[in-house]
Amino acid sequence: MKIVVTGGAGFVGSTLCLQLKAKYPSYEIVAFDNLKRRGSELNLADFQKQGIPFFHGDIRNNEDLLAFGNFDVLVEASAEPSVTAGLDSDPTYVINNNLYGSINCFNVCLKNKAKLIFLSTSRVYPINWIEEANFSEHETRFSFDENQSTKGISPKGISEELSLEGARSFYGTTKLASELFIQEYAAFYGLKAAVTRFGVIAGPRQMGKTDQGVVTLWMAKHFWNQSLKYIGYGGTGKQVRDILHVDDLVELIDLQIHQIEKFNGKIYNVGGGLENSASLLEMTKICEKITGNTIAIASEKETRTADLRIFITDNSRIEKEIGWKPKKSVETVFQDIYDWIRDNEKQLESILK
């Protein structure tokens, strides 16, 4: 089997390439990336060691997607992943990359009669529905109340039943538009595809920033004894996200590659779930415990554009229909990131510090 991973030198893409090659040494795993994100170039040495071909190209260019020849499966893990992309500047890049670039990927799948694994996002769900949900404030976090007037929101989180009517961000809209195009390709061209709406993904190899990769950012700042800031919702650090370990994601995509008939024509929410969720305040305590460092954390009350007080993934549907559920805890995510930073401190210092 030949598997192409677009965004292959990114956080998720590189982890996928290396773990799939280790598990299936007879498979040809190809990494394809434009190396736009700083730090992605560090993965090329590991690809070379493991015999993973790397193609430097851009999904926005059709010709680049023909360079690696025929293949059986394409994992579309390339994206401009920032929720704030295009909100305070021209949105052309996020639209071209996340929508038009993805369509180029769909077309090359058709040419090869290949299967598509598409990594979508929980950010397809509109902001207002989530922000206007009933919630409670506790000592260290916010939580969704049991009593909700909106279908698709419960204490377990956001399910696939939540309405898609409303604004969400250019990032979320491009991913949702890509999902809709996949449905067209499936209906009229017979494209076989697995579409997954992932929540926050974290683990080693993520070059964390404020707007994307907050888990790595939090650990890195504690590791190097630098300051942080609780931003928005009163500046208390009580906003919550569920966190999925990248290894759990790889396990699911492995299943999708080999049993796509279970996923074809369906869309699933996938994340760490309520049991693997943490507020920024709780993340701070975990980082302090692992690193032994206590850092200065400032407070800014004003909430940023497109932010969410709470996002927790309700995994009920995929657990029931597929039998998949996350295995790795929030604490494991942070410990693994700490170990990765410690073991690669000199390489990562200029990027994460």
N, C-alpha and C positions, 0 to 999 in steps of 0.2 A: 504494500500500500504506500502511496505517496501522498503526504499531507503538507499543504502549504499553510503557513500561519502569517497572515498580514498583521502588521504591528508586531512582528516577531522579535524585535529587539527591545520592546517595551517590557513593563513589569509582568503583566499577565502572559504576553506572547512568549517571552524568553523562558519563563517558568514552564509553560506548556511544551515548548520545543525540547527543553532539556529533560523533563520528566517523561514525555512520550518516547523520546529516543532511548532513554535508560530502560524503559519497560518493554519497548518493542525494537530491539536493535536491528532487526531485519527491515524495518520500515525506513523509507526515505522521508525525513522531516526537513522541510525547507523554511527558513526564516526570511521574511521580506519586510523591509522597513526603510523609512526615509531618514531615520536618525535625527529627527527634529528635536526630540526631548533630550535635554542634557542628561548625560549619564548612561543613555542607552548604548553608547559605543563600548561601554565596559563589558557588555555581554558577548561581544564578538570573539574574544579570546576563548571563552567557554564553549562557544559553538565550534570553533576550530578544534579544540581538544576532543569534542564528542563526535566529530565528523558530520556536523550539521551545516549544509551549504547556506551561505548568506547572500541575498540579493539586495543591493541598495537601489531602491526605487520608490515610486510614489503611486498610491492607488488612484490618484487623480489623472494619471497618464496611462491610457490603455496599453500603449506599447510596452511599458514597464511590466505589466501583468502578463505579457506573453513570453517574458525572458526565461522563465523557469520551466517552460514546456508543459507537457500533459501532467495531470494529477487526478487524484481520486476524491480528495476532501479539501475544502478550503475553510479554515477557521478565521472568521473576520473579527480580529481583535484590534484593528487599527481604529483610532478615533482621536479627535481633539476632546479630551475627557473633562475639561473644566466646565462646571456648571455656569460660571460667570462669563464664558467666552462669548463675545459679541454683544454683551449687555451694555457696555459703556464705550464701544467702538464698533467699527464696521464688522458685521457678522459674516462677511464673505468667506473667510477661511473655514470657519466651522461648518458652514453650509456646503461648501465645495468638498471638504474632506469627508464629513460624516454622512452626507447624502449622495452627492454625485460620485464620490469615490467608492462608496459602498455599491452603488448601481453598477459601476465598472466591474466590481468583484462578482456581482450576480451574473453579469453577462459572460465573464470568463468561466464561471461554473457551468453555464449552459453549453459553451463551446466544448468543454471537456466531459460533459454529462456527469459532473461531479456533485457530491453532496455539499451542503452549506451549513456551517455552524456559526450562527450570528449572535454576537454578544451585545445585547441591548442593555437598557438601564432602567432602574426604578424611577428615574427622573422623567419618564414619559407621563407620570401621573401629575395632574395640574396642582399648582401650589395652593390655590385658594381652598380646595377641598380639604387638604391636609392641615393647613394653618387654621382653618375655621372649625376643626374637629374639637369636641369636648375633651379637655385634659385636666389632669391634676398636677399640683406641684408638691414634690416631696423633699426630703432633706438633701438628697444628692442628685435628683433627676426629675424630669417631667415624664408623665405617662398618659396614654390614651385611656379615657374613661370607658366603662362598660356600656353606658347609655350614649348611643350615637344616632343621630338622625340621618347620617349618610351611609349608604350601603357600601361595603368594602373596607370599612374602618372598624377595628375592634381593639381590645387590649393586646391581642396577638399581633396587631400591626395592620399593614396594608395588603389587601388581597387583590386578585385579578378582577374582582367585581367593581372596583372603584371607577367612577365615571372618568372618561378621557376628555370631557368637555372643559376647556379653559386653557389659560396660558401656563407654561411650564419652564421656559428658558429655550434659547436657540439650540443648545445642546440636546435637551430632551425632545424637542420638536424634530430635529434631524433624525434622531434615532427612531422615533415613532413613525416618521414618514418612511424610513427604510423598512420598518416592519410591514407597513401597508404595501410597499412595493414587493416585498417577499411574497405576500399573499397573492398578488397579481401574477408574479412569476410562477408560483406553485399552481395556480388555477389554469393558466393559459400555456405554460411551457413545461409543466411537470417537474419543476425544481423541487428536490427534496431538501427540506431545511428544518433545523432545530433553532428556535428563537427563545432566548432566555433574558429576562429582565433582572439583572444583577443589582444588588444593593452595594454597600461599601465593601470592597475587596481589599485585603491587606496581607502583608507578609514580606519576607525578604525579597530584595531586588526592586522594591518600589522607591522611586526617587521622589519622596514626598514634598509637597508644597502646600501652602495655605488653602488654595482653591481646589486641590485634588491630591489626596494622599495624606490626610490629616493624621492617620495613625502612625505612619513612619515619622512624620514631622514631630509629633508629640514625643516619641521615643528619642529621636535625634537631639532635640533640644534638651532633654533631660540627660542624655549621654554626655553631651559637651557642656553641660551647665550653662545654658543660655536661656534667655527669658522667653515667655509666651504671653498670650493675651486671650482672655475669654471675651468673645465679641458677640453682642446681641442678646436679646431676651433678658435684659437687665444686667448682663455681664456677670452672671453667677456661675456659668459653666454647666448648667443643668440640661442643655439640649442633648438629645440622645440619637445615636445611630446603632443599628445592628452591624456586626462585623463578621465577614466571611473570610476564613483563611484560604489563601490561594490554592493550597493543596486540596481542599474540599472542592473548589472549582474545577481543578484538573480532573479529579475523580469523576465529576459529572460530565465533563466534556469527553472524556474517554468513553463513557457510556453512550453519549450521543453519537460519537463517531461510529461505534460498532453496532448500535441498535437504534438507528435513526427513525425506524418505523414507529417506535414508541413516542416520538416527539413530533413527527411530521404533522403539520397543520395545527399544532398547539402552541400556546405561549404560556410560560411559567414564570412566576416570581421566585427568585432564589436569593437568599441571604443568610446571615447568621441566625436570624430569628430572635425572638424575645430573650431566650436563654443566653444568647451570645451578643447582648447589647450592652452599651456603656455610654454614660454621659461624659462630657469633657472632664468634669470634676472627678468622676470615677476613673477615667483614663489617667489622670494625674496621679491618683493614689497607686495605680498599678505600676506606672513608670517609676515612682519614688521607691516602691518596694523592690523592683528589679534592679534599678541602678544604684540605689542608696543615696541618690542626690535629690535635694529639694531646691527648686528654682523659683525665681520671681515670676509671678503671673499677674499681669495687669488686668484691668476690667474696662470694657467699653460697652455701654448700655445699648447704643444704637444698633439695630438689626440690619444686616447686609441684605441687599437686593437678592431675591430668589432663594434665601436661606429657609430652612425648615426647623421648627422647634423640635419635632420628633419625626424620624423615619425608622420604622421597624418593618421588616419583611414578614408577611404571613406566608409561611412555607406549606400550609396545609394541603394545597392542591397537589404539589409535586410529591409530597410525602405519601399521600393517599394513592395517587395514580402510578407513580414510578417506584416509590419505596426509597427514594434518596432523602437523606437528611445530613446536615453538617455534623462533623465528628470533632472538630478541634475548637477548643474554648477560646474566649477572648484573651485570657492570660497566656495561653500558648502562642497566640498571634504575637503578642508583645514580647514574649521571651525569645521567639524565633527571630524577630526583627532586631532585638538587642544583640543576639549572638552573631547575626550577619554583620551588623555595624562594627562590633568588636573585632571580628575576624578580618574585616576589610577596611579598617579605620583610615589608613593612609589614602586609599583610593577614594573613599566616600567623603572625606573631610571637606574637600573643596566644593562638593556638590550639595551636601546636606547641612553642613555647619553654617 
